[in-house]
Amino acid sequence: MRILLWHVHGSWTTAFVQGPHTYVVPVTPDRGPDGLGRARTFDWPDTVVEVPPERLAEQDIDVVVLQRPHEIGLVDRWLRRRPPLVYLEHNAPHGDVPDTRHPAADIPGVTLVHVTHFNRLMWDAGSTPATVIEHGIVDPGPLWTGEVPHAAVVVNEPVRRGRTTGTDLLPEFAAAAPLDVFGMGTEGLARHLGLPADRCRSHELTQARLHAEMARRRVYVHPVRWTSLGLSLLEAMHLGMPVVALATTEVTEAVPPGAGVVSNRLDVLTDAVRDFVADPLSARRTGELARAAALARYGLPRFLDDWERLLKEVTR
């Protein structure tokens, strides 16, 4: 198939484009939000091709994967027709939860795909058929060494996103272990939180370097209150890291007993961070279980098989 989708979520798209199709991504001269083209920091295969908007109408597109509400308007304007439409929802709803209406609700000819069962439960899709295809991860390998007795956190724009990503909880975790916070827009985070620089260091790295550096840290901390299931959590588990996470959204499904510590009690979570930092052998054993659980549930073959079935169904 030839599948049109926008470059919106680099990590998710990296897994999706490992399939057997041709993936058409719009590209504009400014490489703005509607025309980013191919990823610069992720490893995408040659089957991902850039096409300018003015040439999309010439393309033989079999199916469109929408990810933002306005993209259906771009389909009408750029393609001048509507192939089968799949709306991929990455996020949990915001606003009047649990009555939040999904942008694809009641739109004829659209199939709505959620990345977690929690998200499907919380969004109101109206009459639009909805299903779940859980995340898949391109396996970075069991890279964990835990040689640095710090906790790793991965979050983009933690200051702007605030309580949503649990940024206000970081001082509690920094008291348990030094934090290395990876992600875009993390510069100045320690100053914003009033933390000494040696208790909260910021890092902005490429994806390849990110995995290697995460794996050197003793434990992964996921302080997120309300987003969808973070791919960074699943990547940490694939790396073989023990994880400590809030018991919110889909986390309790993703992290089974023995793969880490999941709780909504900060004292339980911070004690777990201290314990893993103090006991590398326990951290290693827990990380091995985390990796096994992640491979079993969020492995790439299952993810691609699930998408293959759906794509065949909607284009039949």
C-alpha positions in Angstrom: 0.0 0.0 0.0 0.9 3.7 -0.2 0.0 5.3 3.1 -0.1 9.0 3.6 0.7 10.3 7.1 2.2 13.4 8.6 5.4 13.4 10.6 3.9 14.2 14.0 5.3 11.8 16.5 8.8 10.6 15.6 9.1 7.7 18.0 5.7 6.2 17.1 6.3 6.7 13.3 9.7 5.0 13.5 7.9 1.8 14.6 5.1 2.2 12.1 7.3 2.7 9.0 9.1 -0.6 9.7 6.2 -2.3 7.9 6.1 -3.5 4.3 4.5 -0.4 2.7 5.4 2.9 1.1 4.9 5.8 3.5 4.3 9.2 2.0 5.0 12.2 4.2 4.2 15.7 3.1 7.2 18.1 2.9 7.0 21.9 2.6 9.9 24.4 2.0 9.9 25.6 5.6 9.5 22.0 7.0 6.7 23.4 9.2 4.3 21.3 11.3 2.3 20.2 8.2 5.4 19.5 6.1 8.2 18.2 8.3 9.1 15.5 5.8 11.4 12.7 6.8 12.8 12.6 10.4 16.3 14.0 10.9 17.0 12.3 14.3 15.3 8.9 13.8 16.4 6.0 11.6 13.7 5.7 8.9 13.9 3.3 5.9 14.0 4.4 2.3 10.3 3.4 2.0 9.4 6.7 3.6 9.2 9.2 0.8 8.7 13.0 0.9 6.1 14.5 -1.4 5.2 18.3 -1.7 1.5 19.1 -1.1 1.0 20.3 -4.7 2.0 16.8 -5.9 -0.1 14.7 -3.5 -3.1 14.7 -5.8 -1.0 12.7 -8.3 -0.2 10.1 -5.8 -2.0 6.7 -5.7 -2.8 6.8 -2.0 -4.5 3.8 -0.6 -5.1 4.9 3.0 -4.5 8.1 5.1 -3.5 8.0 8.8 -4.7 11.2 10.4 -3.2 12.3 13.8 -4.6 15.9 14.2 -8.1 17.3 13.7 -7.1 19.7 10.9 -5.5 17.0 8.8 -8.8 15.9 7.3 -9.1 19.4 5.8 -5.6 19.0 4.3 -6.7 15.7 2.8 -9.6 17.4 1.1 -7.4 20.3 -0.1 -4.3 18.4 -1.1 -5.6 15.1 -2.3 -9.0 16.4 -3.5 -10.5 13.0 -2.6 -10.9 10.9 0.5 -9.2 7.5 0.5 -10.1 5.3 3.6 -9.3 7.3 6.7 -7.7 6.0 10.0 -7.5 8.6 12.8 -4.7 7.6 15.2 -5.1 9.2 18.6 -1.9 9.3 20.6 -3.2 11.1 23.6 -5.5 10.7 26.6 -8.3 13.4 26.5 -8.0 16.8 28.2 -10.8 19.0 29.3 -14.1 17.7 30.5 -13.0 14.1 31.2 -14.7 11.6 30.9 -17.1 13.4 28.6 -14.5 14.7 26.2 -15.7 14.4 22.6 -13.1 13.1 20.2 -12.5 15.2 17.0 -13.2 12.1 14.9 -16.5 11.4 16.6 -19.4 10.8 14.1 -17.3 11.5 11.0 -18.4 9.0 8.3 -15.7 6.7 6.9 -13.2 7.2 9.7 -11.8 4.4 11.9 -10.5 5.6 15.2 -7.4 3.9 16.6 -6.2 4.4 20.2 -2.7 3.4 21.4 -4.0 2.3 24.9 -7.2 0.8 26.2 -7.4 3.5 28.8 -7.6 6.2 26.1 -10.3 4.3 24.3 -12.3 4.1 27.6 -11.9 7.8 28.3 -12.6 9.4 24.9 -16.2 9.7 23.6 -16.1 8.6 20.0 -19.8 8.8 19.3 -20.7 6.5 16.4 -17.2 6.3 15.0 -15.8 2.7 15.2 -12.9 2.6 17.6 -10.2 0.0 18.3 -6.9 -0.2 20.1 -3.4 -1.0 18.6 -1.0 -0.9 21.5 2.5 0.6 21.0 5.3 -1.2 19.3 9.0 -0.5 20.0 12.0 -0.9 17.7 14.1 -2.9 20.2 17.2 -0.9 21.2 18.6 -4.0 22.8 19.5 -4.8 26.5 21.9 -1.9 26.9 21.4 -1.3 30.6 24.6 -1.1 32.7 23.4 1.0 35.6 26.9 2.3 36.1 25.7 5.8 37.0 23.8 5.8 40.3 21.3 8.3 39.1 17.7 8.2 38.1 16.8 8.9 34.4 13.7 10.9 33.5 12.6 11.5 29.9 10.2 14.4 29.3 9.9 17.1 26.6 9.1 20.7 27.7 8.7 19.9 31.4 8.4 23.5 32.5 5.5 24.3 30.1 3.7 21.0 30.7 4.1 21.2 34.5 1.7 19.0 36.5 0.7 17.0 33.5 4.1 15.4 33.3 4.7 15.5 37.0 7.4 18.2 36.8 6.4 19.4 40.3 7.2 16.0 41.7 10.8 16.0 40.5 12.2 17.6 43.7 10.8 14.7 45.7 12.7 12.2 43.4 15.8 14.4 43.4 16.0 14.0 47.2 16.1 10.2 46.6 18.7 10.2 43.8 20.4 12.7 41.4 18.2 13.1 38.3 19.3 13.2 34.7 16.4 14.7 32.8 16.5 14.0 29.0 14.3 15.8 26.5 13.6 18.9 24.5 13.2 22.1 26.5 14.8 20.8 29.6 17.5 23.5 29.9 17.2 25.5 33.1 14.9 23.0 34.7 17.0 22.8 37.9 16.8 26.5 38.3 13.1 26.5 37.7 12.6 23.9 40.4 15.0 25.5 42.8 17.3 22.4 42.8 21.1 22.4 43.0 22.6 21.7 39.6 24.1 18.4 40.8 20.7 17.0 41.8 19.0 17.7 38.4 20.9 17.8 35.2 19.3 18.5 31.8 20.3 16.7 28.5 19.0 17.1 25.0 20.3 14.2 22.8 19.6 12.4 19.6 17.5 9.2 19.9 20.6 6.9 19.4 22.6 8.7 22.1 19.5 9.0 24.4 19.1 5.2 24.6 22.8 4.7 25.4 22.8 7.4 28.1 19.5 6.3 29.7 20.9 2.8 30.0 23.9 4.0 32.0 21.6 5.2 34.7 20.6 2.9 37.5 16.8 3.4 37.4 14.1 5.0 35.2 11.5 7.3 36.8 8.2 8.0 35.1 6.5 10.8 37.1 3.7 11.5 34.6 0.2 12.2 35.9 -1.9 12.5 32.8 -0.6 11.7 29.3 -0.9 8.6 27.2 1.4 5.7 27.9 4.9 7.3 27.4 7.0 5.6 24.8 10.1 6.5 26.9 8.8 4.2 29.7 8.5 1.3 27.2 11.9 2.1 25.7 13.4 2.1 29.2 11.9 -1.3 29.8 13.3 -2.6 26.5 16.7 -1.3 27.6 16.5 -3.5 30.7 16.0 -0.7 33.2 14.1 -1.1 36.4 11.2 1.4 36.4 9.5 3.5 39.0 6.2 5.1 37.9 3.0 6.7 38.9 0.0 4.3 38.8 -1.9 6.5 36.3 -3.4 6.0 32.9 -2.1 2.7 31.3 1.0 2.3 33.4 -0.5 -0.5 35.6 -1.1 -2.5 32.5 2.4 -1.9 31.0 4.5 -2.6 34.1 3.6 -6.0 35.6 4.6 -7.0 39.1 8.3 -7.6 39.4 9.2 -5.3 36.5 9.4 -2.2 38.7 7.5 -0.3 41.3 4.2 1.4 40.4 2.3 3.4 43.0 0.5 6.7 43.6 2.2 7.0 46.9 5.3 9.3 46.7 6.9 7.7 49.7 6.7 4.2 48.1 8.1 5.6 44.8 11.0 7.5 46.3 11.9 4.6 48.6 12.0 2.4 45.5 14.4 4.8 43.8 16.7 4.8 46.8 16.6 1.0 47.0 17.4 0.5 43.3 20.3 3.0 43.5 21.7 1.3 46.5 21.3 -2.3 45.1 22.6 -2.7 41.5 21.9 -6.4 41.6 18.3 -5.9 42.5 18.1 -3.2 39.8 19.5 -5.6 37.2 17.1 -8.5 38.1 14.1 -6.1 38.0 15.3 -4.6 34.7 15.6 -8.1 33.1 12.0 -8.8 34.0 10.9 -5.3 32.7 12.6 -6.1 29.4 10.9 -9.5 29.1 7.5 -8.0 29.8 8.0 -5.2 27.3 9.2 -7.5 24.5 6.2 -9.8 25.1 3.6 -7.0 25.0 5.1 -4.1 23.0 7.4 -5.9 20.6 7.5 -4.7 17.0 6.2 -7.9 15.3 2.9 -7.8 17.2 2.5 -4.1 16.5 3.1 -4.4 12.8 0.8 -7.5 12.6 -2.0 -5.5 14.3 -1.6 -2.6 11.9 -1.5 -4.9 8.9 -4.8 -6.5 9.8 -6.4 -3.1 10.3 -5.1 -1.6 7.1 -6.4 -4.6 5.1 -9.7 -4.3 6.8 -10.2 -0.5 6.1 -9.1 -0.8 2.5 -11.0 -3.9 1.7 
